[in-house]
């Protein structure tokens, strides 16, 4: 084992203290920096999640409207199938608007 003299122990202690001081100066304010970055990132994440939730609500509302329109369309189609005069009335209304329109022309 290597034996140190008292001068060498003093030099080792001074180097150790110098290392502590340099490390403290280099990391001064580092705690505040990473905490600020963490808070900014978490705030940004919360804002993105809130925006995403709002977007999903809008999509759900649009899908509900589409489903309502589709069910109303299906009900109207069913109602038209039950009432054979509806189609005839539509054709008669078109013919009254434009008699030259070949609605029932089999050649078309």
SVG drawing of the C-alpha trace seen along z (x, -y; Angstrom):
<svg xmlns="http://www.w3.org/2000/svg" viewBox="-100 -30 105 32">
<polyline fill="none" stroke="black" stroke-width="0.4" points="0.0,0.0 1.2,-3.5 1.8,-5.7 1.0,-9.4 2.9,-12.2 1.1,-15.0 1.8,-17.3 0.2,-14.8 -2.9,-14.5 -3.2,-18.3 -3.0,-18.4 -5.6,-15.5 -8.0,-17.4 -7.6,-20.7 -8.3,-18.9 -11.4,-17.4 -12.6,-20.7 -11.8,-22.4 -13.8,-19.7 -16.8,-20.3 -16.6,-24.0 -16.4,-23.7 -19.3,-21.2 -21.4,-23.5 -20.7,-26.5 -21.5,-24.5 -24.8,-23.2 -25.8,-26.5 -29.4,-27.2 -29.6,-23.8 -32.4,-22.7 -34.5,-25.7 -33.8,-25.1 -34.9,-21.5 -37.9,-22.3 -39.0,-25.1 -38.5,-22.9 -40.5,-20.1 -43.4,-22.5 -43.4,-23.9 -43.5,-20.4 -46.3,-19.3 -48.4,-22.4 -47.9,-21.8 -48.9,-18.2 -52.1,-19.2 -53.0,-21.7 -52.5,-19.1 -54.6,-16.6 -57.4,-19.2 -57.2,-20.1 -57.4,-16.4 -60.4,-15.9 -62.2,-18.9 -61.5,-17.5 -62.9,-14.1 -66.1,-15.8 -66.5,-17.6 -65.9,-14.3 -68.5,-12.5 -71.0,-15.3 -70.5,-15.1 -70.8,-11.3 -74.0,-11.6 -75.4,-14.1 -74.4,-11.8 -76.2,-8.9 -79.3,-11.0 -79.3,-12.1 -78.8,-8.5 -81.6,-7.2 -83.9,-10.0 -82.9,-9.1 -83.6,-5.4 -87.0,-6.3 -87.9,-8.5 -86.9,-5.7 -89.0,-3.2 -91.9,-5.7 -91.6,-6.2 -91.6,-2.4 -94.9,-2.2 -96.5,-5.0 -96.3,-4.3 -97.9,-7.6 -94.9,-9.6 -92.8,-8.6 -95.6,-9.3 -96.1,-12.7 -92.4,-13.6 -92.5,-12.6 -95.7,-14.5 -94.2,-17.6 -91.1,-17.4 -93.3,-16.9 -95.4,-20.0 -92.2,-22.1 -90.7,-21.0 -92.9,-19.0 -90.1,-18.4 -88.0,-16.6 -88.0,-12.9 -88.3,-11.5 -89.7,-8.1 -88.1,-7.8 -86.9,-4.2 -84.2,-5.1 -82.2,-7.0"/>
</svg>
